[in-house]
């Protein structure tokens, strides 16, 4: 199978390694092969349709890789079939990641194309492959924001607080590892710990005072909103 990767970002770079291909600039399309079996548009959500509409007639299947863009964004592409290969994983250029560690959602314009994409994905090393439609994929993408993007921002806040104490931010890594490890055997609600789930309002007030002393007003808002959510929706005490 010959694959062409359109894009040069995080997902494009990782998919190029997985599919043993080269990245092609989405702006110029210079070097885009005219005989590939699979063309993967791995660009930002806002650029997918623009790149798709700029493609020449192609012999293979054309897919994009984003979570929130509908399949119809590829509707003007002249090709064998269109689809989506959405990696439900946080991906960075500098961090190697095997295909087997990337859950993949597959969508296509017909059963034949979907089956072909599933087979191609599995042959390239993906082991967790799920069929989806655009609505399901948008919801999965939203779930990913809650489970990956938001927690990462919380770590950034923690590292800022630790930096004020002169403590290396890496001290949070074992805590993060155990938090994730618990979720392998417990539902998130049962795994929840901390002052909010205990309704320990005295400690919560002390934390808010510290944030005020550190002039971290925005962080204090975040703390209050998340604490209120836990108290009202997760707390069992």
C-alpha positions as CSV (number, residue, x, y, z in Angstrom):
1,X,0.0,0.0,0.0
2,X,1.4,3.4,-1.0
3,X,0.4,6.3,1.3
4,X,0.8,10.0,1.0
5,X,0.6,12.3,4.1
6,X,-0.5,15.8,3.5
7,X,0.7,18.1,6.3
8,X,3.8,18.5,8.5
9,X,2.4,18.8,12.0
10,X,2.2,16.4,14.9
11,X,-0.3,13.9,13.5
12,X,1.2,14.1,10.0
13,X,4.7,13.3,11.4
14,X,3.5,10.4,13.4
15,X,1.3,9.0,10.6
16,X,4.2,9.3,8.2
17,X,6.2,6.9,10.4
18,X,3.3,4.5,10.9
19,X,2.4,4.3,7.3
20,X,6.1,4.5,6.1
21,X,5.5,7.6,4.0
22,X,6.7,11.1,3.5
23,X,5.0,14.4,4.5
24,X,3.9,16.7,1.8
25,X,3.3,20.4,2.4
26,X,-0.4,21.2,2.5
27,X,0.2,24.6,1.1
28,X,2.1,23.6,-2.1
29,X,1.3,19.9,-2.4
30,X,4.8,19.7,-4.0
31,X,5.8,16.1,-4.4
32,X,2.3,14.7,-3.9
33,X,2.4,11.3,-5.7
34,X,-0.2,10.6,-8.4
35,X,-0.4,6.9,-7.7
36,X,-1.0,6.4,-4.0
37,X,-3.6,4.1,-2.6
38,X,-4.3,6.3,0.4
39,X,-4.0,10.1,0.8
40,X,-4.1,11.3,4.5
41,X,-4.9,15.0,5.1
42,X,-3.4,15.6,8.5
43,X,-3.8,19.4,9.0
44,X,-5.7,21.6,11.5
45,X,-9.5,21.4,11.6
46,X,-9.9,24.8,10.0
47,X,-7.7,23.9,7.1
48,X,-9.2,20.5,6.1
49,X,-11.8,21.7,3.6
50,X,-9.4,24.2,2.0
51,X,-6.8,21.6,1.5
52,X,-9.3,19.0,0.2
53,X,-10.7,21.4,-2.3
54,X,-7.3,22.1,-3.7
55,X,-6.5,18.5,-4.5
56,X,-6.3,17.3,-8.1
57,X,-8.1,14.2,-9.2
58,X,-6.6,11.2,-7.3
59,X,-6.7,7.5,-7.8
60,X,-6.8,6.4,-4.2
61,X,-8.9,7.0,-1.0
62,X,-8.7,10.4,0.6
63,X,-9.2,10.8,4.4
64,X,-8.7,13.5,7.0
65,X,-7.7,12.9,10.6
66,X,-9.6,15.5,12.7
67,X,-12.2,14.9,15.4
68,X,-14.6,17.7,14.8
69,X,-14.7,18.1,11.0
70,X,-17.5,16.2,9.2
71,X,-16.8,13.7,6.5
72,X,-18.7,16.0,4.1
73,X,-15.7,18.4,4.1
74,X,-14.1,16.0,1.6
75,X,-17.2,16.1,-0.6
76,X,-15.5,17.9,-3.5
77,X,-12.5,15.6,-3.8
78,X,-12.4,13.5,-7.0
79,X,-11.1,10.2,-5.8
80,X,-11.9,6.5,-5.2
81,X,-13.6,7.2,-1.9
82,X,-13.4,9.4,1.2
83,X,-13.2,8.8,4.9
84,X,-11.7,9.7,8.2
85,X,-9.0,8.1,10.3
86,X,-9.2,10.0,13.7
87,X,-6.5,9.1,16.2
88,X,-8.0,9.4,19.7
89,X,-4.6,10.2,21.3
90,X,-2.4,13.1,22.3
91,X,0.4,13.2,19.7
92,X,3.6,15.2,19.6
93,X,6.4,15.2,17.0
94,X,9.1,14.6,19.6
95,X,7.5,11.7,21.4
96,X,7.6,8.3,19.6
97,X,4.2,6.5,19.7
98,X,3.4,3.1,18.1
99,X,0.2,2.6,16.2
100,X,-0.9,0.1,18.8
101,X,-1.1,2.9,21.4
102,X,-3.4,4.9,19.3
103,X,-7.2,4.2,19.3
104,X,-8.5,4.9,15.8
105,X,-12.0,5.9,14.8
106,X,-12.8,5.1,11.1
107,X,-15.6,6.6,9.0
108,X,-16.2,6.4,5.3
109,X,-18.7,7.2,2.6
110,X,-19.6,3.6,2.0
111,X,-19.1,0.1,3.4
112,X,-16.4,-0.8,0.9
113,X,-14.3,2.2,1.7
114,X,-14.8,1.6,5.5
115,X,-13.7,-2.0,5.3
116,X,-10.7,-1.1,3.2
117,X,-9.6,1.6,5.7
118,X,-10.0,-0.8,8.6
119,X,-7.9,-3.4,6.9
120,X,-5.2,-0.8,6.0
121,X,-5.2,0.5,9.6
122,X,-4.7,-2.9,11.1
123,X,-2.0,-3.9,8.6
124,X,-0.2,-0.7,9.6
125,X,-0.2,-1.6,13.3
126,X,-3.4,-0.1,14.7
127,X,-5.1,-2.6,17.1
128,X,-7.9,-0.6,18.6
129,X,-10.0,0.4,15.5
130,X,-13.7,1.5,15.9
131,X,-16.3,2.4,13.3
132,X,-17.9,5.8,13.8
133,X,-19.9,8.5,12.1
134,X,-19.3,12.3,12.3
135,X,-21.7,12.9,15.2
136,X,-20.1,10.1,17.3
137,X,-16.6,11.4,16.4
138,X,-17.4,14.9,17.5
139,X,-18.6,13.6,20.9
140,X,-15.5,11.5,21.3
141,X,-13.3,14.5,20.4
142,X,-15.1,16.5,23.1
143,X,-14.5,13.7,25.6
144,X,-10.8,13.8,24.6
145,X,-10.6,17.5,25.5
146,X,-11.9,16.7,29.0
147,X,-9.5,13.8,29.6
148,X,-6.4,15.2,28.0
149,X,-6.3,18.9,27.2
150,X,-7.9,20.1,30.4
151,X,-5.8,17.9,32.7
152,X,-2.7,19.1,30.9
153,X,-3.7,22.7,31.7
154,X,-4.2,21.7,35.3
155,X,-0.7,20.4,35.4
156,X,0.6,23.7,34.0
157,X,-1.2,25.4,37.0
158,X,0.4,22.9,39.4
159,X,3.8,23.5,38.0
160,X,3.4,27.3,38.3
161,X,2.5,26.9,42.0
162,X,5.4,24.5,42.6
163,X,7.7,26.9,40.8
164,X,6.8,29.6,43.3
165,X,8.1,27.2,46.0
166,X,11.2,26.4,44.1
167,X,10.2,22.8,43.7
168,X,10.8,20.9,40.4
169,X,7.5,20.4,38.6
170,X,8.4,16.8,37.9
171,X,7.4,16.0,41.5
172,X,3.8,15.6,40.2
173,X,4.7,12.8,37.8
174,X,4.3,9.9,40.2
175,X,0.9,11.4,41.4
176,X,-0.3,11.6,37.8
177,X,0.9,8.0,37.1
178,X,-1.1,6.6,40.1
179,X,-4.1,8.7,39.2
180,X,-4.2,7.2,35.7
181,X,-3.4,3.7,37.0
182,X,-6.4,3.7,39.4
183,X,-8.7,4.3,36.5
184,X,-7.7,0.9,35.0
185,X,-9.6,-0.8,37.8
186,X,-12.0,1.9,39.2
187,X,-14.7,4.2,37.7
188,X,-13.6,7.8,37.9
189,X,-16.2,8.6,40.5
190,X,-15.0,5.9,42.8
191,X,-11.3,6.9,42.3
192,X,-12.0,10.6,43.2
193,X,-10.1,11.9,46.2
194,X,-9.3,15.3,47.6
195,X,-11.0,18.0,49.7
196,X,-13.9,18.6,47.4
197,X,-15.1,15.0,47.4
198,X,-14.8,15.0,51.2
199,X,-16.6,18.3,51.4
200,X,-13.6,19.6,53.4
201,X,-14.5,23.3,53.0
202,X,-11.9,24.4,55.5
203,X,-9.1,23.1,53.3
204,X,-10.8,24.5,50.2
205,X,-10.8,28.0,51.7
206,X,-7.1,27.7,52.6
207,X,-6.3,26.7,49.0
208,X,-8.3,29.7,47.7
209,X,-6.4,32.0,50.1
210,X,-3.1,30.7,48.8
211,X,-4.1,31.3,45.2
212,X,-5.1,34.8,46.2
213,X,-1.8,35.4,47.9
214,X,-0.1,34.2,44.7
215,X,-2.2,36.7,42.6
216,X,-3.5,33.7,40.6
217,X,-7.0,35.1,40.0
218,X,-7.8,33.1,36.9
219,X,-6.5,29.9,38.5
220,X,-8.7,30.6,41.6
221,X,-11.7,30.7,39.3
222,X,-10.7,27.4,37.8
223,X,-10.3,25.8,41.2
224,X,-13.7,27.1,42.4
225,X,-15.6,25.9,39.3
226,X,-14.1,22.4,39.4
227,X,-14.4,22.1,43.2
228,X,-18.1,23.1,43.0
229,X,-18.6,20.5,40.2
230,X,-17.0,17.7,42.4
231,X,-19.0,18.7,45.5
232,X,-22.3,18.8,43.6
233,X,-21.8,15.9,41.2
234,X,-19.2,13.4,42.5
235,X,-19.1,13.8,46.2
236,X,-20.6,10.8,48.1
237,X,-19.9,12.1,51.6
